[in-house]
Amino acid sequence: MHKLISWKHSFRRLNEEYEVARKKRQALDNLLSGGRISQSTHGIFNKEIDDAISDIEKQQKALLEKMAAKVVELEGQVKTLEILLANFEIRHVTGEIGDEAYQRESELFTTGLDTSKHELEEVKEAADQ
């Protein structure tokens, strides 16, 4: 979960940086349209802002790619745990596994499954934002 929190923090930070860059561009454009700076001065600052926005977008893309890989990993984990749980349930129903072992092990599988599903939802929500 710690990585998830850092991803949320990274997205928030990148969004804040993007908003600051957007405000800087608006202020710069207002200075130009008000005749307070020349086109060449505007161009210098506009290039800096463009570079900052491009860097932010690259970081966002890299973060989204990491999160997409995490989604695939978690989906695989959920699938594996579901298969194990189903297999265990079937073996219990057919009498291959006793009640005590079934209770103990199925609780572990269920907890792992719930945790993986919750983390998967959290990662998807963070990526959607």
C-alpha positions in Angstrom: 0.0 0.0 0.0 2.9 2.4 0.6 3.7 2.5 -3.1 0.0 3.3 -3.8 0.2 6.3 -1.5 3.3 7.5 -3.2 1.6 7.2 -6.6 -1.4 9.3 -5.3 1.1 11.8 -4.0 3.0 11.9 -7.3 -0.2 12.4 -9.3 -1.3 15.2 -7.0 2.1 16.9 -7.2 2.1 16.6 -11.0 -1.4 18.0 -11.3 -0.4 20.9 -9.0 2.7 21.6 -11.1 0.6 21.5 -14.3 -1.9 24.0 -12.8 1.0 26.4 -11.7 2.4 26.2 -15.3 -1.0 27.0 -16.7 -1.4 30.0 -14.5 2.1 31.2 -15.4 1.2 31.0 -19.1 -2.0 33.0 -18.5 -0.1 35.7 -16.6 2.5 35.8 -19.3 -0.2 36.1 -22.0 -1.9 38.9 -20.1 1.4 40.8 -19.9 1.8 40.5 -23.6 -1.8 41.4 -24.5 -1.6 44.4 -22.1 1.5 45.7 -23.9 3.7 45.4 -20.8 6.2 43.0 -22.4 7.5 42.4 -25.9 6.8 39.4 -28.1 10.5 38.3 -27.7 10.3 38.4 -23.9 7.0 36.5 -24.1 8.7 33.9 -26.3 11.6 33.4 -23.8 9.2 32.7 -20.9 6.7 30.8 -23.0 9.5 28.4 -24.0 10.3 27.7 -20.4 6.7 27.1 -19.6 6.4 24.7 -22.6 9.4 22.8 -21.4 8.0 22.5 -17.9 4.6 21.3 -19.2 6.3 18.8 -21.5 8.3 17.4 -18.6 5.2 17.1 -16.5 3.4 15.3 -19.2 6.4 12.8 -19.6 6.3 12.1 -15.9 2.5 11.6 -16.0 2.9 9.2 -18.9 5.6 7.2 -17.1 3.5 7.0 -13.9 0.5 5.8 -15.9 2.6 3.1 -17.5 3.8 1.9 -14.2 0.3 1.9 -12.8 -1.0 0.0 -15.9 1.7 -2.7 -15.3 0.6 -2.8 -11.6 -3.0 -3.3 -12.7 -2.0 -6.3 -14.9 0.0 -7.8 -12.0 -2.9 -7.4 -9.6 -5.4 -8.8 -12.0 -3.1 -11.9 -12.4 -2.9 -12.1 -8.6 -6.6 -12.0 -8.2 -7.1 -14.6 -10.9 -4.6 -16.9 -9.3 -6.2 -16.5 -5.8 -9.7 -17.1 -7.3 -8.4 -20.4 -8.9 -6.8 -21.5 -5.7 -9.9 -20.7 -3.7 -12.1 -22.5 -6.1 -9.9 -25.5 -6.2 -9.7 -25.6 -2.4 -13.6 -25.3 -2.2 -14.0 -28.2 -4.6 -11.5 -30.4 -2.7 -13.4 -29.6 0.5 -16.8 -30.5 -1.0 -15.4 -33.8 -2.3 -13.9 -34.6 1.1 -10.3 -34.3 0.2 -9.7 -31.5 2.7 -11.2 -31.6 6.2 -13.3 -28.8 7.8 -10.5 -27.5 10.1 -8.0 -27.1 7.3 -10.7 -25.8 5.0 -11.6 -23.0 7.5 -8.0 -22.0 8.1 -6.9 -22.0 4.4 -10.0 -20.6 2.9 -9.8 -17.6 5.3 -6.3 -17.0 4.1 -7.2 -17.2 0.4 -10.2 -14.9 1.0 -8.2 -12.3 2.9 -5.5 -12.3 0.2 -8.2 -12.0 -2.5 -10.0 -9.2 -0.8 -6.7 -7.3 -0.2 -5.7 -7.8 -3.9 -9.1 -6.6 -5.2 -9.0 -3.6 -2.9 -5.5 -2.6 -4.1 -6.6 -3.2 -7.7 -9.5 -0.8 -7.2 -7.3 1.8 -5.5 -4.7 1.7 -8.4 -7.5 2.0 -11.0 -9.0 5.0 -9.2 -5.7 6.7 -8.9 -5.0 6.1 -12.6 -8.4 7.5 -13.6 -7.7 10.7 -11.7 
